[in-house]
Amino acid sequence: VKAMALWKRVGAVARYAAMASPLAATSAVMASGVLQAKTADASWTKMRWFTSQANEHASDFSSRVPIKIYQYEICPFCNKLKAVLDFCKYPYSTVEVNPLTKKEIKFTSELASEHPCSNYRKVPIAVVGEDLIPDSSNILDAIVEKLSKENDEKSKSLCLSAKDPEVRGWMDWADKELAVLLFPNLTRSFSESYEAFSYVQEVPTFSLLDKYSNHVAGATAMWLAQGKLKKKYKIEDERAALASSLSKWADALDNKLFLGGSSPNLADLCVFGVLRAVDGSATQKVIEDSPVADWYKRMRELVGERGGARVAREAK
């Protein structure tokens, strides 16, 4: 019975290949309009909270505005937000969304039609205090606003950098040019696609059936959707395109430790966060062989690895 249910689920996903994959779905975020965050009733929350890597500072939770992110582990936009919070040691929690059923964000269908999250079926979605916010750009603005009230100089300096037009330009570049290259790189073969989707096996809230159906169907869907995305964005060689973008970022760094100079600014964290989505995959070698390899290593030392953050959350 379980086997039949598994293959029925796989078949259903294959029919909707372009939308079944976390990376394919998050690539659609870039085409979304900017939405205004509004206050929302968070009484619907039922998922247990995982603690993030930053929650070694969990004692600060009571005095800080709580942040919860509904995510896919390999979503570049979700990783961008987590990189900022990890760097600032700000406590947050994550809820892993099932890519097939999306049951964890089903509550959006119950929201009033005028709410910006009404029927919103993409990630990230975040609860920042009492505000329920869609779209990573809007969420990041809310996070920056909260960080600006922190007492440490690192957070204050980071928030000030958000007002710099150059920084904002590179943040926009990370979303619209860099992130779109990751999906075709992670899914250029079925084996690499299967590897990218292996994270579902480690999600403690997924049932055994959820894990295997998501792993098989998700990998298949991602692999099938790869060609469409390459055609849409006119990508001929995904590895060469990513290497070219990394060289562009290296030119911006201009031999500095970080774009922000001696310490990262918000653009450093956004670019790193987007790239951190490929940690542990074959695509990571493109970064390691690029002119930004040393920068990426410095950022990882300051922020942490994506896999390490996941393990720390799920261990709680």
Buried (B, 14 or more C-beta within 10 A) or exposed (E): EEEEEBEEBBEEBBEBBBBBBBBBBBBEBBEBEEBEBEEBEBEEEEBEBBBBBBBEEEEEBEEBBBBBBBBBBBBBBBBBBBBBBBBBBBBBBBBBBBBBEBEBBEBBEEBEEEBBBEEBBBBBBBBBBEBBBBBBBBBBBBBBBBBEEBEEEBBBBBBBBBEBEEBBEBBEBBBEBBBBBBBBBBBBEBEBBBBBBBBBEBBEBBEEEBBBBBBBBBBBBBBBBBEEBBEEBEBEEBBEBBBEBBEBBBEBBEEEBBBBEEBBBBBBBBBBBBBBBBBBBBBBEBBEEBBBBEBBEBBBEBBBBBBBBBEBBBEE
